[in-house]
Amino acid sequence: MNNKIIWIAVILSVTIAIFSKFIPGDKNSNEFKPLDKNIGDEFTEISYPNKMFIINYTISDVTGDAEKDMVLLVGEKSGEEAIANSNVINMDVVIYDVSNSAFIKADSKRFNGSDNRITIADFTGDKIQDIAIINLNDGKMCARIYSYEKGELNEIWRERENKGLIFTGEFVDGFKCQIVNSKLNFSQFVNVSNKSKEYIANAIYDNSGKMKKADMKVKTSGYITIDIVELNDRNGIKTVQRVLGMDNNDIIDEINCVWKYQDGKWQMVEAKGLKFGNLLY
């Protein structure tokens, strides 16, 4: 008799566990979604000048109240192709705050791009998750980061942070180029003789290493990659840029930087070049 009771209890427990996954409002379920919205749906809950669509979304507590919110990336279609693959314009970040049944928008400006992904991480160190949007815009990787505070979304990584470091300089005789970054008080001559054949073939140098093309400048790429990294007490951003010569395939060096948001601004805690070495000291 006892064995029969035990088996009945086991069967009931398994049955409850299975059906509990389908009970609406179960916030521990992977199926829980605060709003019945999907990628590609029109977004009408907030008034915008033009028709907006849901580009991407994620579900996470970003208000610090232990309730899972819905983070929506909305924007205008720029063509007829699928929203996930197209270049989207005039994007904005919107939170659906579950606790207050309220929508909070970021009022983003000049926010465009494709391959838009949302990542949740704590950049401010306040133990509340922030919202990072990383995408491709005009051939370079870009980011926008938003932090929730006192009922508002504040943009802490803006379009200006997507400029990164700017290196200048020019090629000189002897298969060399001078690289300068005024912000870091950095100046260095780099030997580029390993590419002498290409430079000679493109009439930049002659066979002796004499410059043929006057005022040949170096330039800096946009971000090649943007990644989120773990720091001691918060998350940070790691970016990769390239210092370029005659074209985008002429990579003189690759610059890795780690950025930390502290005291209301982004600070470089690491900056290294594969050839230049440590750029901070």
N, C-alpha and C positions, 0 to 999 in steps of 0.2 A: 504493500500500500504506500509506504513511504517513497519507494522508487517511482511509483506511478505519479505521485504528487510532484516529485522533483522534475520528472520529464515534462509534465504539464507546465510547470513554472518556467522551464528552459524554453519551451516552444512559445509561450506567451512573451517572454523577454525578447526573443528573436523577432517575433512578429511586430512588437512595439517599436523595436529599433529600426526595422525596415520601413514601416509606415510613417515614423516620425520624421523621416527625411522629406516627406512630401507635404507636411503640415505647413500652411502659409505662416510667415512671420517667424519661423525658426531661425534666429540669427546665428546659430552655430552651424547651420547647414551650408554646404558649398553652393546650394541653389539660391540662397538668400540674395535678393536684389531689392533695394529700397524703392526703386521706380521700375515700372514695366517699360523700359526703354532699351533699344538696341542700336548698334552702329548702323548708320544710314537713315535712322528715323529723323523726321523733322522735329526740331526743338521749338516748342511754342510756349513753354512755361514762363519765359521772360520775354519781354518785348524788345526786339532789335530792329534797326532800320530796314534790314533785308532778311530774307528767308534763311534760317540757320538749320544746320543738320548736326547730328551727333557723329563726331569723327572717331572718338575713342572714349572709353570710360574704365574706371576701376572702382573697387569697393574697399574702403579702408577708413579707420577713424583718423580724421585729419583735424578735428576740432578739440580733441583732448578730453571728451566726455565719456569715453569707453563705449560709445555707440558707433557702429560702422556706417559711414556716410557714403554717398555716391559721388565720385569726382567725375565730372563730364568735361570733355573737350568738344566745343561746338564751333562751327564755322560755316562760311559760304562756299558752295561748290563753284569751282572755276571752269568746269567742263561737264560733259555728260558721262564720263567714265565713273567707275565705282569709287565711292567716297574714300575708301581706304587706300587707294592707289593714286589718287589725283593730288594735284597741288591745291591746297585749301587756303583761302584768304580770309582776313579779318576774324581770326580765331579768338576765342575767349575761353577762360576756365571758369566753370561753375560748380559749386558744391551744393548738393542737396543735403542739408543738415537734418538728419533723422530726428534728433531730440526735439527740435523746434518746428519740424515740418516746413522748413524755410529754404529758399534758394539764395545763395550768396555768390555774386559774380565778381570777377577780378577787374573788369574793364580794361582788358589788354589793348595795347595800341600797336598798329603796324605788325601784327603777328600772322605770318604766313608760313607755309611749308608743306612738305609731304613726308610720308613714312613716320607719322607722328606717334610717339609712344609716351606713356605716362609711367613714371616711377615715383614711389613713395619712400621718403627718407627724411631723417632729422638733420637739417643743415644748421639750424640755429642753436642746437644744444639745449632746447627747453623741454625735451622729451615728448614733444608733440610732432607728429609726422608732417612734413612739408611735401609740396607737390612739384615734381620736376617734369617738364615737357621737353623731350629731346627730339629734334627732327632734322630734316635736310632742307636747306633753303638756299637757292641760288648757287648750288654746287658745293656748299660747305655745311658742316654740322653746326647746329645752333641749339641753344637751350633757353628756356624761361623757367624760373623757379618762383613759387608762391608760398607764402607763410601765413597761416591763420592766426589772427590776434584780435581779441575783443570784437568778435563778430564781423571782421573784415578780412579780405584777402589782400596781402601786401606783396607786390612784386619785388623780390630781392635780387634775382639775377635777371637783368634787363637786356635789351638789345645791345647796349653799349658794352656789356661784359663779353659779348660774342666777338669783339674785335681782337681780344687777346693781346699778345706782345707784337710789336711792330719792329722789325729789323730792317735797317737800311744799309747802304754801302755800294761799292762799285768794284769792278774788275780792274786790276792793274797789271803792268808788265810782269812777266815771270810766272805766268799761270797761277796768279794769286787773286784773291778778292778780300777786301776789307769789309768786315761785318761790324755794324754799330747798333747798339740799343741804348738810347739816352736815358730811359727810365731806370735801367739797371746799371748805368754808368759802365757799359761794356763796349770794348773795342778790341777786335782781334783780326789778324791777317790769317787767312786760311789758304793752304796749298791745294790747288785743284788740278795739279798736273796729271792726276790719274785719269782725267777726262780730256787730256790735251788733243787726242785725235778728233774727238767730236767738236771741240772748239775750233780747231784748225779747219775741219771740214765745213763748219758754219761761218767761216771767215771772221771769227772773233779774234783769233790770234794768228800770227804767221808761224812758220816752223821754228823760229828762234825764240818764240814766247813773247814777241812784241805785239802789243794791242793794235788791232786793225779797225775795230769797231769802237769809236769813241763813246764815252759816257754809257758804257754797258752797266746797268744797275742790277742789284739784287732786289728781290722782293720777298714778301712773306705771304704764305697761304693763309686761308681761314683755318678753322679747326678741322683736322682730318678725323679725329675721334673725340667724343666726350663721354666720359665714364664716371660713375659714382663710386667713391672709395670710402673706406672706413678710417676715421682718425681716432684719436684717443677718446674724445668725449662727444663726438658727433660725426656726421658724414661730410665729405668734401667732394670736390669736383676735380677730375684729372683730365687735362686737355693735351692734345698733340697737334703741333703746327710744324710747318716746314719752311726753311729758308731756301729759296729757289734762285736758280741762275737764268740761263737763256730761255727755259720753258718749264712747264710743270713736271717734266720728267727729269730735269736737272736738279736733283736734290743735293744741296750743299750740306745741310744738316737738318736733324729732326729734333724739335724742342718739346720736352715733356714738362708740364707744369701741374702742380697740385695747389688748389685754391681752398681756403678756409674762410667761412663767413663768421666774423667776430667783430664785436663793437660796431655793428651796423654797416660793415663793409667787407668786401672780399679781399683777403690778403694772400699773397703767394707764400706758401710754406716750403715749396720746392720748385726749382727751375733748373733743368739740366739739358744739355745738348749731347748728342752722341759723340760729336767731335769737340764742341766748345767746352764740355765739362760743366762743372757747377757754376751757375750764373748768379747766384745770390751772394757769394763771398769767395 
